[in-house]
Amino acid sequence: MCGIAGFTRLSGVWDREVAGRIIEAIHHRGPDQQGIYEGSEITLCAVRLKIIDLAGGDQPIVSDDGGTVIVFNGEIYNHREIRRELERLGHRFRSQCDTETVLRAFMEWDTACFERMRGMFGVALWSEARKRLVLARDRMGIKPLYYYRSGDDLYFGSELKAILEHSHVPRRLDERALDRFLSVNYVPGDRTLIEGIRKVPPGHLLEWSPGKCRIERWWELPREGARRYSLEAAKEELDGLLRESVREHLVSDVPLGVWASGGVDSSTILHYAAEESGSRLKTFSISFRGRSFDESSYFREVAEVYGTDHHEFDLNPETELESAIEDFAYYSDEPSADAGALPVWFLSRMTRQHVTVALSGEGADELFGGYETYQADRLARPLRLTPRWLRRWVHGALERYVPVSDEKIGLEYKLKRGIEGSWLDPDEAHFFWNGTFSSEQLKAIRRGGGDNGLAELARRVATGNCGVVERYLRVDQNYYLPDDILYKTDRMSMAHSLEVRPSMLDHRIVEFAARLPVRLKIRDWRQKYVLKELMRGKLPERVLNRKKAGFDIPTHDWFRRPLRRLLMDTLTPEAVKASGIFHERAIEALIRDHMERRINAGYHLWGLLTLFLWMKRWKVELHRATVAEAALAGE
């Protein structure tokens, strides 16, 4: 696992010291080794966290003839298989690492090499003779990769901060991306919160040469349609795929463990890891002792069943919450409006004290239909048939007579959110149920109105020629998974120099799930049906039958208690006014209504808090002309 960055030098507008600053900025991603390559028109930077071939594999790696150079972030689990094929073709290797395998595969097959690879990666390859740079990102977007174009030059990096080390890159807020961030808790698609900086989309490559820059897709989710599967046939195929994936993900030259939440997904990974590993496994969990959503009884039972060396961290109001959240402003690159980033931060910190690699269960919900939103879409259909005035009356009655809860997502919150979603187009509602600010709320708080872009995203969803549930699974795989779930996992883990491997996201499992009929994913009200049936008899029944808890914090409660001071000190009327983004009175009212328990706005406030901390840390602001125009308009 590593961090990579680089920049071309056609314009001559660059600082000779910038490479050193880039290395320092992403040092946490690779504290074991750092290197810089300077070619005729390019500089490549790499920091390395040593996982495979500890003695060899230092980066950048240059081909024997000096014509091709690579910097690489990730793991290729079938690199030995590819290596053997390359050796038969005459290649001679100097190391045992997967980075050299990727380099030689590119020399042999050019960009077609990526289709042969199983793993997670963000990679840059430079061909000196052709003056050609290729950037590529893995199929599911597990590893990040950003770029910025300045005239004919291209800057790129595993993190935005590598690009921001170039002093002439403007730090202007992308307002369109901001509205989407406030609405769905992340920035979906290829945009970022900084104007001009983009993501290389999952399963895509970017090719640059002087005067040319293009992006193309090299992999996409299969659209073959559902195959005819019996439950037993599906279970048998999934069993083999999971076993092989976990076996490959266990390969490491450094200590390795498993993240265990006590849910079906992580417990499934632990089950196969325990069967495939020849030694006692270490497991790691976060508890919330004394809270209704605490999962400790489940993960302790699973740890006992598999005889693991178990470690847990209790996250509570006495934990050093403020300092961790403020650290997000540096390590997150973009603010994470997903409050689940906080437990992942502490889980990563604890895990790194014992191991360098952890297996996790991310992806199963998006592949096999694990989220309550899929059921919400179903429940909203009859609700939409009731008169709109009646739904508004019920919503008002809930606000007046039902007290707000201190739980993460209480019943009153779900009921109100469900009714609000029923007012929207079904495809828009799917985004809304996972998000925060509605279009109406956004227009009320944003100077200039604001447009959450949900209608545009919904149009993209609706183009899929498949059923409703398949559409929403696909959109969550394309947006929510890479841009929220995998994003926060990468940033929080790499902040502590920890490699996390999501074994469910082997592309063979992803493609298998895409071929499955919906009835094997969601049957009646049972979610992740085929996965749970596969694990029946393997995992404890109470783990299989438990209700999904979600991995985040009680934001509603904590903003009224331990995080109140941080919130009030950050979202001051002066700071809100100076930003030029929000109406001060609207933000004051939102905070006041939350503190006085009229509403639960913890998730809304979390997004605003992390946004303001991030803008302050990175000195990101609206374009001055935009603020001036708003002032002239009387805003």
N, C-alpha and C positions, 0 to 999 in steps of 0.2 A: 504494500500500500504506500502511496506516495502523493506528492503534490507536484503539478507541472505548471509551467507558464512559459511565455515567450513573446517575441515581437519581431516584426520585420523592420528594416531600416532603409527603405527607399528614400524617404523624405530628408533624412539627416537630422530631423528634429527629435533628438533623444539625448538623454543624460547617460554618460558612461558609467555612472554609479548606480543606475536604476536596477540592474540585475542583482546587485548585492542587496538592495532594499526589498526586491521581490522575494529573494531567498529568505530573508528575515521575516517577511510578512506571512509566509506560509510554512515557516519552520515547524510548527506544531504538527503538520501533516507528515513530516518525515524528519524526525530529529536524529536519525542514525547516520545519514550521509547527505551531502549537498554537492551539486555540481552545476557547471555552466559551460555551454558550448557557444562559441562565437564563429559564425560562418561569414561568408562574403556579404550576405544581405539579411542575416537573421541571428538572433540570440535565443537560445533555449535554456531554460532553467529547470532543475529537478531537485526535490527533497525526498528522501527515501526512508520509509519505515520498513526495516528488514523483516521479511516473513519467510521467503523461500530463498535458499542459497545465500546464507549469511555472509560467506566469505567473498562471493562474486556478485556480479550484477549491479555494480555501482553505475549510476546514471549521470549524464546522458551516455548512451552506448552508440559508438560509431562503427560502421561496417568496416571490414578489412581493407577495402579500397578507399575508405574515407568519403565515399559518395553519398551515404545515407545515414541519417542520425535519428534516434528515437528518444523521447521522454515519455514515460508511461505511468499511469496511475490505475491500479486495480489488480485483479487476479484472473489468470486464464487457467481454468481447472483441467482442461484437456491438453495442456501445452506439451506434455511428454508424448502424447499420441501424435500431435502435429510435428513435434521435433523429430520423431522417428521417420516420418514421411519425408521431411526435409533432408535428413541425413541420407536417405536412399537416393535423393535427387542431387547429392554431392555437397551439401552444406556441411561445414565443420564448425562446431560450437566451441566457444571459449569459456562458457559458464554453464550453470545448471538452472538459471533463472528463466522465468517466463517472458521477461522483457526482451531478451535476445531472440527468443522464439518468435515473438511478434515482429521484430525487426526483419528477420530472415524470411518469415512468411510474406511480409509486404514486398520484399525484394523479389520473391518468387512469383507471387500471384497478384501483386498490386492491391487495390482496394477490395478485390474479391476475397482476400484473406479473412476479412472480418466475419464472413458467413460461416467460416470453419471453427470459430472460437466459441467456447462455452465459458461464460464468466461475466465479470463486471469490469468496465474500463472507461477511461478517458485517455486518449493517446494523441500525440503529435509526432508526425514523421516528416523529415525534411530531406528532399533530394537535391543535392548541391548542383549537379550538372544541369538539371531541368529547372532549377530555381522554383521548386514546387513544394508547397506545404500542404499536408493532409491532416485534418483533425477529425477524430471519430469518437462517438459515444456509444456505450453498450445499448442493447435492445430495449431494456426497461428503464434506463436512466438512473441506475443505481449510483453511478459515479457522475459527478458534475463536470461541466465544461462550458466556459463562457468566452465570448469574443467581443471585440469592439473594432470597428473600421474607422480609420482616420485617413481620408484621402485614399491613396493607394496602399497604405500600410494596414497591417492587421495586428492586433494585440489579443492575447488569449491567456486563460488561466483556469486552474481548478476552482479558484475562488475569485470573487469580484475584487477583493483587496489587492490581488496581484496586478490587476489592470489599473486600479486607482493609484498605484505607485507611480504611474506616468503623470507628471504634474499637469500636463496640458489636456488630460481627459476631463471634461466638465462633469461636475457632480450635480446635475440637474435632475429634479424629481420628475419621473414620467407620470403625469396625472392620470392618464388612461389606465396604466398599470396600478396606480394607487387605488382607484375606485374599485378595481377587481379585488385587490388585496383586502380592502375594507369589507367587501361583500362576501368573499368565500374563504378568507383567512390565508390566502396564498396568491401568487401571481401565476395564473395558468398559461401554458403555452410558452413561446420563446422569448417573451418580454421579461424585463426585470424592472425594479423600481427606479433604476437610474437610466435616464434617457440615452439611448444609443448602445447600451450594453445588452447583448442578447445571449440566450442559451443555445448551444447546439442541441437540437431536439433529440430525444432518445431514438436510437436506431437510425441516426443520420450521420453523414460525414460532410465536412466542409473542405473544399479544395481551393487553395489560393496560389496564384502565380502573378508576377507583375502585370497589373492592369486587369486582372480577372479574379473573381471570387464567386463561387457557386456552392449551393447546398443541395444535397440529394439524399433521398431515403435509401438505406441499404437493407433495412428489415422492417416489416410491419406485422401487426397482429393478423393471423390468418383469417380470411373471410370465406372459409369453405362451407359454412353452415353446419348445423348440428348433424352428427353422424348417429346411426342407430347403435346405441349402447344398452346392454342390460346392466343392472346394478353390479352384478358379480364381475362382469367383464371390465367395467370401469374401475372397480376396486382393485382388481388384479393389476391393471395397467398403472394406476396411480401408485400402488405399492412399489412396483419395480422402479418407477421414476423417482419417487421420494428416496428410496434406498440408495440408488446410484448417485443422486444429487448430494445427499448428506455425506456419503462416502467420499466424494470428491471434495466437498467443502471442509472435510476434516484434515486434509493434507496441509501440514504446516511444520516449519522448523522451529517454531516458538510456541510457548504455552497457549492453550486454547480452552475456551469454555462455552457455555450456552446461556443465553438470556431466557429466564423462565418466569412467565407471568402467572402461570396456573391456568391459562386458557388452552383451548384445543390446539391452536396454531403452534405456539412455542413448545407445548407438551409433545406434539407430534414430532417436531424436530428433535427434541430430547430423546424420545423413544428410539428413533432410528440411529441417532448418534450413539446411544448406549449400546445398541446391538452391533454397530460397526466399529466402535472404538475398543481398543485392547486395554484401556486403562480407566481408572475411575475419573469421571468427569467433574468439572467444577461448574456450578450453576449460580446465577446472580439474579436477584429480584429486588423490587421496590415495594415496601409496605406502607399503608396508611392506617396505623393502629388506631382503633377506636372509631373508625368511620365505616359507614354501611357498605362502601365500595372497596374496602380493604380485601385484597386477594390472597393474603398470607396463608390462610388455611388450605387453599387450593395448591399453591406452589410448594408449600411444605410437604403436603401429601405426595405430590408428584416427585419431589426430591427424595423422599423416603423410599418410594417404590423403586426408584432407579439407583438408590444408594450413592447419591452425589455428594461432593464436598460443597455444601451450600453456604452462600453468603447473601445477606440481605441488608438493605439500608432503609430505615424508617424516615419517610419524608413527612415532616410536621411543621407547625408554625414556629417552632423553636430553631429550625434549621436555618442556616445562613442564606436565606432566600434572596435578600436584596442584592448582595454581592454577586450571586450567581446570575441573576437576571441582568444586572448591569454588564456582566461579562458577555452576555448574548450579543450586545451591541457590536462587539469586536468579532466574535467567532461566527456569528450568524450570517455575515455579509449582507443579507436582507433580513428585516425583522421577521421573526416567526410568530404569527398570530395564533398558531396552534399551541395552546397551553400545555400540550403533552411534551413540548420541548424541555420543560423543567424537570420532570422525572427522568427523562432520557439523559439529561446532563448529569444528574447525580448517579444514575445507574452506570453511565460510562466511566465516571470518575472512580467509582468503587471497583468496577470490573478491571480497569487498567492497573490497579494495585496488585492484581493477581495474575493476569494473562494479557496477551497482546492481541488476540483474536477471539471474537465471540460470534457464535451462530445465532440467528434470530428467525422469527416466524413471520416477518412482514410479507404482505402480498396475498395471503390466503383469503382475506376478506374480499379483496377486489377480484380474485380469480373465481371464487366459489360462492359469492353472494352472502357475505357475513354481516353486512351493515343493516341497521334498523331502517335506514332510508329506503331500502328496497321494499320493505313492508309499508313504510309511510306512503310511498307512491301508490301502493295497492289500496290502502285505507282511504286515501284522499278521493278516490273515484266516486264512491257513494256520497261523500261529504260535499263534493262539488255540485251534486244534484239538489241539495237543500238551498233555499233562497239565501242570497248574499246578505240580506238584512238580518236574517236569523243568525247566521254565522258571526256577524259583527256584534250582535247583541250578546251572544254567548261569550265572545272574546272580551267584551266590556265587563260582563258579569264576573268572569274569571279574574280580571284585573282588580275589580272592586272588592270581591268577597273572598277570594282564595289567597291565603297568605303565601308569600314567596318562601322557597325552601333554601336551606344552606347546603343542600346536596349538590353534587356536580351538575346533574341534569334531573331536576325534580319533576314530578308528575305535572304540576302546573306549568312549568316551562315547556314540557313536551306538548301539552294540550294547546297552549297559546301559539306555539311555533307551528303546530300542525294546522291550526285554523288559518294562520297567516299564509302558510304555503298553499292552502286551498284556493286563495284568491289569485294565484299566479297560474300561468301556463304550466302544464305538468313538467315539461323539460326544464323550465326556469326553476320550478319548485325543487327539483332534485339538487340543484346547486345551493339553493337557499337553505334547505334543511341541514346542510353541512356547514353553512356559513354564519354570518352575523347580521350586518346591517342590510335591511331591505332597501329596495330602490327608493321608497318613500322616506325612510330614515336618512338615507345617504343625501338626498336632496335637501333635507332639513339641516344637516350639520355642515355640509360642504359649501364653501364660497364658490359661486359660479354654478351651483346646482349639483353636478356629479352625475355620472352615468355608470352603473355597475357592470354593464356589458353582458348581463346574464342572457339577454335576448339573443345576442350574437353567438354566445357559447351554446345556447339551446338550439340554435339553427344548425350548428355543427353536429350536435347530437342527433338531431332529427334526420340528418342525411343518411344515417346508417340504415341499410335495408335488412332490418331484423326486428325482433320483438322488443317490447318495452324494457324488460329486465336486461336483455342482452345489450341494449343501447346504453343503459346506465352502468352496467359492468364495464363496458368498453370505455365510456367517458371517464370513469374513475381510474381505469388502468392508464389512460392517456394523460390525465391531468392530476387528479388527487394523489395518486400513488407517487409519481416522480416529483411533483412540484411541492408536495406537502410532506407526506410520510417519509419518503426516502431522503428528501432534502434535510429534514430536521435530524434524521438518524445520522446522516453523513456529517453534518456540522457539529452536532453534540459529541459524537464519538471521536471524530478526528481532532476536536479541540483538546482531547486527552490522549492523542496518539494511539487510538484504539481502532482496529479494523473490525467492522461488523459485516458478516456475510449472511444475506437473506436467502436461505436455501430453497424456499418455496419459489423463488423467481428464476430458477433454471429455465431457460427458454423452452425446453421440451415439456416441462410442466405447464408453462403458460400456453403453449400451443395445444396441449391436451385439453386444458380447461376450456379453451375457445371452441373446441369441437364438441364438447359435452352439451347435451340438451338441457334446457333450464330445469326440467323436472328432476335432474340429478344434482342440481345446485340448491334449489329452493323447492321443497315439497310441502304443501300446505303452509304451516307456519314454522317449519323446521328449516333452518338455514345451514349452508355448507353441508348439505345432506350427504353427498358421497364421501366427503372427508371424514365426517363423524361416523358413518357406517363402517368405513375402513378401519377406524381406530376403536370401534366397539369391541370389547374383549381385550384390548391392549392397554387403554387408559382407564383410570378409575371412572365409574359411571357418573359420579357427581361432577367431574370435570367435563364430561361430554354433555351433560344436561344443564349445566349452569347457564345463567344469563350473561350475555356479554357486558363487561363493565366499562371498557374504554380505558385508555392509558393517559390520563391527564390529571389535573389538580382541581380542588374545589374553589374555583376562581371567585364565585359569588361570595362565598364566606370569607376567603382570605383577603379580598379587597376591602372588606369591612373591618378586618382585624390586622393581621401581620403585615399586609402589603399596603395598608391605607396610607402610611406616611410616604412611601415611595411614589404612590400614585399621585398624591396631592402635591408633592414637591416637583413632580415631572410635568403634570398637566396643569400648570398654573395658568391663570388668565393671561399673564404676560407672554408665556411661552406659546400659548395657543394663538394669540394675536400676532406675535412675531412670525409665526410659521406662514401666515397668509393663506392657510388651507381651510381652516374651520371657522365657524361662527363661535365666538367665545361663549355666548349665552347658551347656545345649544349644548356645548360640551359641559358647561357648568350644570345645566339642568339634568343631563344624563348622569353625571356623578352624584348630584344631590338626590335624584330619584332612587338611585341604587343604594346609597348610604341610608336613606330613610325607608328602605325596604318596600318602596312602591313597585319596583320592578327588579328583576335579576338581569343585570347587564354585565356580568363578570367577563364573558367572552368578548364582548364589544370593547370593554375597557382594557383587556389584555392586549388586543391588537393596537389600540391607541397608545398604550404605555410603551410597548416594544418599538412602535414606529417612532415616537419622539426620542427615546433613548438612542435609537439607531441614527436618526438624523443629526442629533447633537454630536455623537461620536465621530461620524464620517463627514460632518459639515455639508450634508445634502440639503438643498433648498429648492423652492420653486424658482423658475426662471424669473429674473427681476421684471421683465416686461410683462409677464403674466400677472404679477402682483400689482404692477402699476395700472394695468388695464382694469383689473378688478376694482382698484381704488377709484379710477375715473368713472367706473360704472356705478359707484355709490355703494359698493359692498362693504 
